Amino acid sequence: MNGFANGFGGGMGFGYMPLIPIAVIALLFYLFRNRNTQEPTAQEILDKRYANGGISEEEYEEKSAHIRGQTA
């Protein structure tokens, strides 16, 4: 005998085996949870710029029409 419970490390190592798949699933969930977020559309960005006062009403209407495909 070598003092390590017949080479199995006292049996403690196998108690942690179920935690490995749980840790892998948690890691994958963490890495891919934000993949479904969408980028804002051009109109949403334009709306936000107008709401924040970054562009005038005239510029907003012109760019909004351009986005919709109604070139002025």
C-alpha positions as a Markdown table, in Angstrom:
| # | Residue | x | y | z |
|---|---|---|---|---|
| 1 | Met | 0.0 | 0.0 | 0.0 |
| 2 | Asn | 1.1 | 3.5 | -0.8 |
| 3 | Gly | -1.0 | 5.4 | 1.7 |
| 4 | Phe | -3.3 | 7.0 | -0.9 |
| 5 | Ala | -6.3 | 4.6 | -0.6 |
| 6 | Asn | -5.1 | 2.3 | -3.4 |
| 7 | Gly | -4.2 | 5.1 | -5.8 |
| 8 | Phe | -7.6 | 6.8 | -5.8 |
| 9 | Gly | -6.7 | 9.8 | -3.7 |
| 10 | Gly | -9.0 | 8.8 | -0.9 |
| 11 | Gly | -12.1 | 8.9 | -3.1 |
| 12 | Met | -12.4 | 12.7 | -2.8 |
| 13 | Gly | -11.7 | 13.4 | -6.4 |
| 14 | Phe | -14.8 | 11.6 | -7.7 |
| 15 | Gly | -17.1 | 13.8 | -5.6 |
| 16 | Tyr | -16.3 | 16.8 | -7.7 |
| 17 | Met | -17.0 | 15.1 | -11.1 |
| 18 | Pro | -20.7 | 16.2 | -11.4 |
| 19 | Leu | -19.5 | 19.8 | -11.0 |
| 20 | Ile | -17.5 | 19.8 | -14.2 |
| 21 | Pro | -20.5 | 19.6 | -16.6 |
| 22 | Ile | -22.4 | 22.2 | -14.5 |
| 23 | Ala | -19.3 | 24.5 | -14.7 |
| 24 | Val | -19.1 | 24.0 | -18.5 |
| 25 | Ile | -22.8 | 24.8 | -19.0 |
| 26 | Ala | -22.5 | 27.9 | -16.8 |
| 27 | Leu | -19.5 | 29.1 | -18.7 |
| 28 | Leu | -21.2 | 28.6 | -22.1 |
| 29 | Phe | -24.3 | 30.4 | -20.8 |
| 30 | Tyr | -22.2 | 33.3 | -19.6 |
| 31 | Leu | -20.3 | 33.6 | -22.9 |
| 32 | Phe | -23.3 | 33.4 | -25.2 |
| 33 | Arg | -26.0 | 35.1 | -23.2 |
| 34 | Asn | -25.5 | 38.5 | -25.0 |
| 35 | Arg | -25.4 | 37.1 | -28.5 |
| 36 | Asn | -29.0 | 37.8 | -29.1 |
| 37 | Thr | -28.8 | 41.5 | -28.5 |
| 38 | Gln | -29.5 | 43.5 | -31.6 |
| 39 | Glu | -27.7 | 46.6 | -32.7 |
| 40 | Pro | -29.8 | 49.7 | -32.9 |
| 41 | Thr | -31.2 | 50.6 | -36.3 |
| 42 | Ala | -30.2 | 53.7 | -38.2 |
| 43 | Gln | -33.6 | 55.3 | -37.4 |
| 44 | Glu | -33.2 | 54.5 | -33.7 |
| 45 | Ile | -29.8 | 56.2 | -33.6 |
| 46 | Leu | -31.2 | 59.2 | -35.5 |
| 47 | Asp | -34.1 | 59.4 | -33.1 |
| 48 | Lys | -31.7 | 59.4 | -30.1 |
| 49 | Arg | -29.5 | 62.1 | -31.7 |
| 50 | Tyr | -32.6 | 64.3 | -32.3 |
| 51 | Ala | -33.9 | 63.7 | -28.8 |
| 52 | Asn | -30.5 | 64.7 | -27.3 |
| 53 | Gly | -30.4 | 67.9 | -29.3 |
| 54 | Gly | -27.5 | 66.8 | -31.4 |
| 55 | Ile | -29.3 | 67.6 | -34.7 |
| 56 | Ser | -31.9 | 70.1 | -35.8 |
| 57 | Glu | -35.5 | 69.2 | -36.7 |
| 58 | Glu | -34.7 | 70.0 | -40.4 |
| 59 | Glu | -31.7 | 67.7 | -40.4 |
| 60 | Tyr | -33.7 | 65.0 | -38.6 |
| 61 | Glu | -36.5 | 65.1 | -41.1 |
| 62 | Glu | -34.1 | 65.0 | -44.0 |
| 63 | Lys | -32.1 | 62.1 | -42.7 |
| 64 | Ser | -35.2 | 60.2 | -41.6 |
| 65 | Ala | -36.7 | 60.5 | -45.1 |
| 66 | His | -33.4 | 59.3 | -46.6 |
| 67 | Ile | -33.4 | 56.2 | -44.3 |
| 68 | Arg | -37.0 | 55.4 | -45.3 |
| 69 | Gly | -35.9 | 55.7 | -48.9 |
| 70 | Gln | -37.8 | 58.9 | -49.7 |
| 71 | Thr | -35.0 | 61.1 | -50.8 |
| 72 | Ala | -35.9 | 64.7 | -50.8 |
